[in-house]
Amino acid sequence: MQIDLISIFPEFFNSLNLSLLGKAQDSGILKINVHDLRDFTTDKHKTVDDAPYGGGPGMVMKADVWGLAIDSVLKKSKTKPVLVVPTPSGKVFNQKMAQDLSNEDHLIFINGRYEGIDSRVVQFYQSDQRIKAVKEISIGDYVLAGGEVASIVMLEAISRLIPGVLGNEDSTSDDSFALGSMEKLVEGPVFTRPENWRGLFVPPVLLSGDHQKIAQYRLEEAKLRTKANRPDLGEDN
Ligand code: JAH
């Protein structure tokens, strides 16, 4: 998979060279390109923003600069990319969206700052035949200072689902939210050695060797935690 990220703060994405994402790039499964939006300005002050039409606070990122940056990525693209736009006004990101995006050939993330990007950028690329789809996505109900951290969150969720990215291929299969969309539960508690830590003991059933009983225990704990922390999930668990 190819991933292009465009930002006025390209250094935010240095963390993508670490751990899981770093290894996926070393192995060639993932190719990540980071682009500095200011490289696509045409004025001597490298201006990327301007005052909002209609007035109001803050600044809006200029459509012309974004257009040049996105077009320069598109001109080198072999297949039609999905354009991802992190924004608090988008659809809320979830595991299903991560799974769908992990099956794409090419993703482009455009990362706004200030009060956002001139809305004509999304409008234009939604009807551009060089692009497969435009996805405006939020990672939750809070406002960040820009899209960069949201892009990193989404990329971590997406890339670990790409075959060959995780060392242990099967360790994703029963994570919280990875369960089928019918029976959604968060995971219950987990334990490792020592059996007694500061007087706190591992539940004995986990040391019993009875795998039937263990599965039953884990399901009950998952249901309890889901009811307590996520009553919006698993209504019929
Ligand atoms: C803020 C551009 N829901 C996460 C999220 C995503 C993006 C932004 N904020 C929150 C954002 C300012 C400018 C994007």
Residues whose N, C-alpha, C, O or C-beta is under 5 A from the ligand:
A	BS01	JAH	P86 T87 P88 G112 R113 Y114 E115 G116 I137 S138 I139 G140 Y142 V143 L144 A145 G146 G147 A150
